[in-house]
Amino acid sequence: MDRHGDMIKFTDTWISDISPMARLILEDNKEIVRKLKVNWNHEIGFEIQDGDYKHIVDLVKKTCTCRLWQLRGIPCKYVVCALYHIGYESKNYVEHWYRRDTFLRAYKYFIQPSSNMIMWPESNNPPIKPPEVKPMPGKPSRNRKKAKDESRKKKWGKASKME
């Protein structure tokens, strides 16, 4: 119950509408943008050159050839570069699950407190027992059952002096 309340209070410390972790990744990506070269087709396609590598960014499909944007839901450095080139804000392209509203919806329902088990009222019903253990289906074990008179040597180490 304490953690639940702490997580709701945690959103009060957020500087923006997106989570601190997502904001930190965006800020790191913004610093790298200066080193990249952008080619834009004046519509939705971008070609971002990073040294010898070229990455294609499509803002409508929300894809980048490095695939970090699709995997994380946070614009990668190439997407941030493309958005910066046309003057768009990169935090608007962060997926909804990093937003404050989604975070608060996860903690919308509260766990109601209950009394200690010692204070519960007595019941006349029979106690509930766990179910019987059933052997699991599948291949049986490879070890054969040894007879009582067979020696039982250890797998590793020396055999005992008694044998």
N, C-alpha and C positions, 0 to 999 in steps of 0.2 A: 504494500500500500504506500510505503514511503517513496519507493522508486517511481510509482505512478505520479505522485504529486511533484516529485523533483523534475520529471520529464516535462510536465506542463510548465513549471517555472523556468525551465531551461530555454523555452522559446522566447521568454522575455529578454534574454541576453543576446538574441540574434540581431545583427545590425541591419540586415535586409530581409526580404521575403523568402530567400533561399537559405538552406542550412549552412552552417559555418564550414563544413567539410567541402561542400560543393563550391562555395564562394572562394575558399582557399585554392582549389584546383583551378578555378577560372582566373584568379589573380596570377597564379604561376604561369598559366597559358598566355596571359596578356603580356607578360615580360618577355616571352620568347618570340612574340609576333614581329618584333623589329627586324629580326634576322631573315625573315621569309619574304619571297618574291611572289606577287599575286598577278595572275592573268584572269581577267573577267570577261565573259561573253555578253555582258550587259543584259542578262536575263536572270537565270538561276544557277548557272554553272560557273565554277571557279577551278582554276588549276593553280595549286600552291606549290612552289618549288622550294625544297629544303635541301640544299646542297645538290647531290646527284639524284635525289628522289623527287618524284612529282606525285602529288595527291590530288584527287578530284573530289570536290565538295558539291553536293546538291542540296540546297536549302529546302526545297519543296518535299523531297523524299526523306529529308533528314539523314543523309548518308555521307560518309567520308570513307575513302579507300583505306585509311589506317584502321577503321572500324572501332575506334575508341568511343566515338559519339554514340554508336548503336549499342555498345556493350555497357557503358556507364550511364548514359543519359545526360551527361554533362558535355558541352561542346569541347572538342579537343583543340589543340593549338592551331590547327589548320582551319577549323571552322571559326574560331575566334578571329583569326587573321582575315578571313573572308568577310565576316560581319563587320569588323572594324573598317575594312576597305570601303564598304558601302554605307557606313555610318549607322549601323544597327547596334542595339544593345545586346550583348551576349547572354545576359542573365535571363532574358525573355525566352531563350531557346533551351533552358534547362528543363528537364522532364518534371512532371507534376509531383512525383513522389519525393522530390527534394524540397518541396515548398512547405511553408508554415501551416497552411490550411490542411494539407494531407497529414502532416505530422500530428496536428491537434485532433484530427478525426480518428487517428489510431488510438489516442488516449481519451476519447470522448466517453467511453463507458467505464464506470467505476466498479471496483470490487467491493461489495458490501462487507463490513466487518461482521465477524461471528464470535460467539462466546467461546471460551476454552472448552476442550473436549470433556474435562472433568465436570463442567457445569451443564452438560447436555442432559435432557431428561431421560430417565430409564425407559427401556422398551421391553415389551413382552414378546416381541418377535424373536425367532431363533437367529443366532449369529450367522453372518454370511461367511462362507468358507471359499477359499480359492478353488478354481476348477482343477480337475485331475490332470496330471501331466501326461500328454499323449506323445508317443514316438513320432518324430517328424518324418515325412516321406523323403525318400531319396536313396542313394546308394548306401548299403550297410558298411560298417567299418571293415578294414582289411585285416585287422588282427583276429586271429582265430582264438577260440577259447581253449586254453590248455587244460589238460587233465590234472587231477590232484597229484598224481605221482610224477609228473614231468617237472624238470627243473625250471626254475623261474630266474633266469639270468638277467642282469641289468643290461640295458642297451649300451651304456657307456661305462667305462671303468672296468675294474677287475671283478671277477666273480668272488663271492664270499668263500671263506675257507671251509664252510660247512658242506658245500656241494661237491 
